[in-house]
Amino acid sequence: MRIKLDENIPFKLVDILNQMGHEADSVPQEGLSGQNDELIWKTAQEANRFLITQDLDFSDIRKFAPGTHYGLLLIRLYNPGRDALVEKIQMIFQTEKVESWQGCFVVATDYKIRVRRPKI
């Protein structure tokens, strides 16, 4: 899976996800730190990448409707420290069938994962 990590996701996950067989990069790697969300989104989509973020600006399912993009994972943890984020995202990628999330709008909290799939 081709993945782009937003700047609010620990950089350490690039190596972890790559070691798991994915192709991950990050917003800071591309010199896009501090850029507006529209540019981040456009860059991820142009590169056919699944975006992982904590940014609530990406939470509008109407704007980011399943099937209109390469996929979006919004992480919403009660205590979103670096270690908690790394642990949660690593666990998700070890236990879930994330490859089936292409084009999906996914929200992960401390207790559940909601996957909104494209309408067929």
Rosetta silent file (secondary structure, phi, psi, omega in degrees, C-alpha in Angstrom):
SEQUENCE: MRIKLDENIPFKLVDILNQMGHEADSVPQEGLSGQNDELIWKTAQEANRFLITQDLDFSDIRKFAPGTHYGLLLIRLYNPGRDALVEKIQMIFQTEKVESWQGCFVVATDYKIRVRRPKI
SCORE:     score description
SCORE:     0.000 S_00000001
   1 L     0.000  135.360  176.391    0.000    0.000    0.000 S_00000001
   2 E   -88.312  124.256 -171.265    1.276    3.478   -0.878 S_00000001
   3 E  -129.160  141.352  170.048    0.957    5.704    2.224 S_00000001
   4 E  -121.257  128.615  177.325    1.558    9.349    3.064 S_00000001
   5 E   -96.419  129.083  175.781    1.846   10.373    6.717 S_00000001
   6 L   -67.685  166.138 -176.683    0.704   13.872    7.619 S_00000001
   7 L   -67.686  -14.700  179.032    3.088   15.994    9.674 S_00000001
   8 L   -91.570   10.346  176.155    1.092   15.239   12.854 S_00000001
   9 L  -111.441  131.666 -176.313    1.947   11.535   12.610 S_00000001
  10 L   -54.398  132.164 -178.920    5.327   10.421   14.047 S_00000001
  11 L   -58.933  -29.402  179.521    8.028   10.104   11.386 S_00000001
  12 H   -51.935  -28.539 -178.209    9.153    6.838   12.998 S_00000001
  13 H   -69.854  -21.040  176.608    6.165    5.186   11.309 S_00000001
  14 H   -57.685  -52.332 -179.442    7.685    5.679    7.847 S_00000001
  15 H   -65.403  -41.745 -179.565   10.330    3.051    8.603 S_00000001
  16 H   -60.288  -48.819 -178.861    7.910    0.791   10.476 S_00000001
  17 H   -67.364  -37.123  176.916    5.381    0.761    7.632 S_00000001
  18 H   -64.004  -39.934  178.430    8.100    0.311    5.011 S_00000001
  19 H   -66.196  -24.359  178.591    9.464   -2.686    6.942 S_00000001
  20 L   -83.714    1.097  176.796    5.934   -4.125    6.901 S_00000001
  21 L   100.343    3.426  178.317    6.012   -4.056    3.104 S_00000001
  22 L   -91.273  171.354  176.520    4.231   -0.776    2.445 S_00000001
  23 E  -115.385   91.873 -173.879    5.603    2.211    0.572 S_00000001
  24 E  -107.351  143.951  169.211    5.379    5.063    3.087 S_00000001
  25 E  -141.995  179.432 -175.632    6.576    8.637    3.000 S_00000001
  26 E  -136.768  160.271  177.598    5.713   11.754    4.970 S_00000001
  27 L   -56.975  -47.810  179.012    4.751   15.379    4.523 S_00000001
  28 H   -61.034  -34.449  178.761    8.010   16.628    6.141 S_00000001
  29 H   -59.810  -31.105 -178.077   10.103   14.435    3.798 S_00000001
  30 H   -93.528    5.582 -179.800    8.637   16.315    0.868 S_00000001
  31 L    71.372   27.276 -177.411    9.208   19.735    2.412 S_00000001
  32 L  -103.774    8.635  179.347    5.481   20.297    2.842 S_00000001
  33 L   -57.522  135.585  177.383    5.425   20.958    6.605 S_00000001
  34 L    82.011   -2.915  179.260    3.186   23.880    7.449 S_00000001
  35 L   -77.118  161.743 -177.665    1.470   23.850    4.053 S_00000001
  36 L   -71.461  158.687 -175.389   -2.309   24.088    3.805 S_00000001
  37 H   -61.146  -34.340 -179.733   -4.456   20.964    3.868 S_00000001
  38 H   -61.311  -40.768  179.290   -5.535   21.359    0.253 S_00000001
  39 H   -69.681  -40.562  177.775   -1.924   21.074   -0.926 S_00000001
  40 H   -59.874  -47.717 -179.256   -1.250   18.093    1.358 S_00000001
  41 H   -61.968  -47.565 -179.070   -4.367   16.343    0.039 S_00000001
  42 H   -59.910  -43.864 -179.979   -3.560   17.167   -3.594 S_00000001
  43 H   -63.267  -42.985  178.845    0.002   15.880   -3.210 S_00000001
  44 H   -63.000  -43.468 -177.867   -1.193   12.619   -1.619 S_00000001
  45 H   -69.377  -39.993  178.704   -3.768   12.072   -4.352 S_00000001
  46 H   -63.726  -28.017  178.892   -1.372   12.859   -7.195 S_00000001
  47 L   -93.970    6.766 -179.689    0.996   10.237   -5.770 S_00000001
  48 L    57.052   44.395 -176.058   -1.854    7.685   -5.364 S_00000001
  49 L  -112.545  144.901  174.394   -1.246    7.548   -1.610 S_00000001
  50 E   -80.298  122.009 -176.322   -3.463    6.651    1.330 S_00000001
  51 E   -91.680  132.251  173.259   -3.283    9.582    3.792 S_00000001
  52 E  -114.283  126.660 -175.202   -2.933    9.026    7.537 S_00000001
  53 E  -151.339  165.407  169.606   -3.642   12.085    9.694 S_00000001
  54 L  -110.161   -4.126 -171.825   -5.021   13.398   12.983 S_00000001
  55 L   -70.839  116.897 -178.910   -6.176   16.641   11.356 S_00000001
  56 H   -67.025  -12.487  174.336   -9.916   17.179   11.848 S_00000001
  57 H   -64.040  -15.846  177.822   -9.977   19.261    8.666 S_00000001
  58 H   -99.391   14.769 -174.104  -10.061   15.866    6.938 S_00000001
  59 L   -90.783   -5.550 -177.495  -13.073   14.636    8.956 S_00000001
  60 L   -82.479  103.890 -176.940  -15.866   15.767    6.599 S_00000001
  61 L   -65.142  -22.345  177.018  -17.048   12.581    4.899 S_00000001
  62 L   -70.764  -39.041  179.358  -19.012   14.666    2.390 S_00000001
  63 L   -75.718  -33.526 -177.910  -15.825   16.380    1.230 S_00000001
  64 L  -116.144   52.188 -176.035  -13.781   13.173    1.359 S_00000001
  65 L   -60.142  136.310  177.060  -16.463   10.747    0.188 S_00000001
  66 L   -54.013  138.164  179.125  -15.374    7.121   -0.131 S_00000001
  67 L    93.001   -7.661 -179.559  -14.482    6.244   -3.684 S_00000001
  68 L  -104.232    6.267 -176.275  -13.370    9.759   -4.636 S_00000001
  69 L  -156.111 -178.743 -177.364   -9.786    9.339   -3.412 S_00000001
  70 L   -86.805   -4.778  176.890   -7.071    6.782   -2.641 S_00000001
  71 L   125.341  149.313 -175.626   -8.025    6.453    1.018 S_00000001
  72 E  -146.333  127.602  174.293   -7.930    8.346    4.285 S_00000001
  73 E  -117.375  115.187  177.856   -7.276    7.180    7.848 S_00000001
  74 E  -101.431  118.076 -178.917   -8.187    9.700   10.532 S_00000001
  75 E   -96.387  124.549 -179.778   -6.693    8.786   13.927 S_00000001
  76 E  -129.637   91.366  179.647   -8.597   10.107   16.959 S_00000001
  77 L  -103.818  149.291  179.314   -7.026    9.018   20.262 S_00000001
  78 L   -63.732  -44.350  176.085   -7.911   10.361   23.703 S_00000001
  79 L  -121.062   88.109 -172.459   -4.193   10.813   24.532 S_00000001
  80 L   -86.089   52.311  175.803   -2.466   11.118   21.154 S_00000001
  81 L   -69.856  166.217 -177.657    1.148   11.143   22.285 S_00000001
  82 H   -54.983  -48.650 -177.529    3.866    9.950   19.901 S_00000001
  83 H   -63.427  -41.108  179.734    4.184    6.514   21.478 S_00000001
  84 H   -64.460  -40.221  178.480    0.409    5.995   21.537 S_00000001
  85 H   -65.683  -45.562  179.019    0.122    6.973   17.875 S_00000001
  86 H   -60.206  -47.401 -178.812    2.963    4.687   16.814 S_00000001
  87 H   -61.124  -46.136 -177.394    1.511    1.805   18.822 S_00000001
  88 H   -65.700  -47.977 -177.628   -2.040    2.285   17.499 S_00000001
  89 H   -66.992  -41.064  177.308   -1.108    2.691   13.838 S_00000001
  90 H   -61.337  -43.486  178.966    1.347   -0.217   13.965 S_00000001
  91 H   -62.581  -42.359  178.771   -1.320   -2.402   15.586 S_00000001
  92 H   -59.064  -46.624 -177.027   -3.872   -1.409   12.932 S_00000001
  93 H   -73.569  -15.580  176.182   -1.491   -2.329   10.122 S_00000001
  94 H   -89.831  -27.828 -171.399   -0.648   -5.653   11.790 S_00000001
  95 H  -112.059  -18.783 -177.210   -4.210   -6.759   12.545 S_00000001
  96 L  -104.631  159.291  176.679   -6.506   -5.214    9.931 S_00000001
  97 L   -88.213   70.085 -173.374   -6.832   -5.875    6.206 S_00000001
  98 H   -64.026  -25.465  178.703   -5.693   -2.362    5.366 S_00000001
  99 H   -60.769  -25.802  179.141   -5.101   -3.219    1.707 S_00000001
 100 H   -80.965   -0.300 -178.219   -8.895   -3.385    1.363 S_00000001
 101 H   -90.215    4.098  177.400   -9.135    0.240    2.524 S_00000001
 102 L   -55.932  127.784  179.418   -8.162    1.744   -0.836 S_00000001
 103 L    79.976    2.162 -176.888  -10.699    4.488   -1.535 S_00000001
 104 L   -95.559  158.248  172.767  -12.181    4.230    1.961 S_00000001
 105 E  -107.448  113.175 -172.789  -12.771    6.840    4.661 S_00000001
 106 E  -120.860  133.953  174.859  -11.532    5.263    7.915 S_00000001
 107 E  -121.266  126.377  178.817  -11.701    6.617   11.465 S_00000001
 108 E  -116.928  127.174  176.153   -9.750    4.877   14.229 S_00000001
 109 E  -115.395 -174.637  177.937  -10.309    5.675   17.897 S_00000001
 110 L   -60.559  -29.234 -169.816   -9.013    4.068   21.064 S_00000001
 111 L  -115.047  -17.840 -177.800  -11.834    1.525   20.942 S_00000001
 112 L  -154.429  166.654  176.175  -12.969    0.999   17.372 S_00000001
 113 E  -126.527  125.344  176.848  -12.293    1.380   13.683 S_00000001
 114 E  -109.506  124.234  179.877  -15.037    2.585   11.329 S_00000001
 115 E  -113.866  117.984  174.361  -14.514    1.915    7.643 S_00000001
 116 E  -101.120  116.727 -176.202  -16.722    3.711    5.145 S_00000001
 117 L   -96.575  157.475  175.735  -16.392    1.990    1.795 S_00000001
 118 L   -60.922  143.929  176.148  -17.236    3.341   -1.652 S_00000001
 119 L   -74.840  137.488 -177.467  -20.809    2.692   -2.717 S_00000001
 120 L   -94.712    0.000    0.000  -21.034    0.101   -5.413 S_00000001
